[in-house]
Amino acid sequence: MGIEFLNFEAFHSPIRDEMVETFKEIYDSNSLILGEHLNQFERNYATLSSTDQAIGVSNGLDALFLSLKSLGIGKGDEVIVPSNTYIATVLAVSYTGAKPVFAEPDTATYNLDPNNLENAITPKTRAVIPVHLYGQACEMDSIVAVANNHDLYVIEDNAQAHGAKFLSKPTGSWGVVNATSFYPTKNLGALGDAGAVTTDDNKLAQKIRILRNYGSSEKYINKEIGYNKRLDELQAAFLNIKMKYLKKWTAQRQVIAGWYNDELNGIGDLILPQEHPNSTHVYHLYVIRTGQREGLQKYLKKHDIGTLIHYPIPPHLQRAYSELNYKKGAFPVAEQLANEVLSIPIWPGMSEEQADEVIREIKQFF
Ligand SMILES: *Cc1c(COP(=O)(O)O)cnc(C)c1O
């Protein structure tokens, strides 16, 4: 039957009417920017994150950038990021003028290893950005402990783990200020670009509200050189609707991951996702590893099954970061992961038949 890597149909069609009605309402209103839908979204998302404040912004990269800016991080500073993260985490650091410094992930969870974090700290380090990669919460207690010992800010990159928890505390509530993305394919996705910052610090929240809106809190009064990085009313309203279903959609992702865990265990040289006992995994992605990644991906493509690689080239080997002068071998864990990881289809509402077909073809290949 053919299985795409991601299909919106199963979870978007049941809410189509609700979404269209909201669009009509906003279309007919005169309020398109910084209005009631954004206020409502910010309250809803703060509640979901167990934080005092949420600030809607233009996208995840901007949420990371504004988080760093609000803490005064810039030229001369170092910020530690995982060596296997998506490029956006690293770009946000570069935008501020600070230097990104890589630390290798844990080989079981692929999340930042607190020991490697400790080893990457220098006198210039100001902050660390743990990334809850693929949807699994990082070991936040240890990461926060290391950061506190060295007087570093923690800024979570929660783009892939909406609704996840470490122990009983949600991702996006551990750092002093935290960033997330609602890119359409994320677990909570808008119908375009969107992002948010979460924090318990009201001063930082106010700073970010000003920075996202031209450096202004009062119309035509500009206190500093700010940006236009707002979240618009349409996206905020769509997110308010979709947020109501996040729990259910997450549970569906976890059920599908369970089928894969049961059926793919012990097949060929496959390494399946490993859950840390204290972490929730919300399976933004279901990522397997194999020494035969190229062959498996090609085979699945031939049999009409979509896969993606998250991510094929680690940031330190990207041309954009050639100035950092890293050679192949500098971060062997990230490099090995880049050569072996493969994300297989998963989305809320994916049927058991569809998952079975993916499983069957993977077994067939091995
Ligand atoms: C998606 C993503 C981002 C960037 O979000 P955008 O909204 O696309 O700018 C940042 N970090 C991680 C880990 C992501 O997955």
The ligand as a Gaussian input file, in Angstrom:
#p B3LYP/6-31G(d) Opt

LIG

0 1
 C       12.849000      21.876000      14.682000
 C       13.978000      22.105000      15.590000
 C       14.492000      23.378000      15.833000
 C       14.126000      24.595000      15.025000
 O       12.808000      24.899000      14.968000
 P       12.232000      25.795000      13.779000
 O       10.873000      26.139000      14.234000
 O       12.264000      24.968000      12.544000
 O       13.108000      27.001000      13.671000
 C       15.462000      23.518000      16.793000
 N       15.949000      22.465000      17.468000
 C       15.505000      21.221000      17.239000
 C       16.058000      20.103000      18.048000
 C       14.515000      20.989000      16.289000
 O       14.089000      19.739000      16.069000

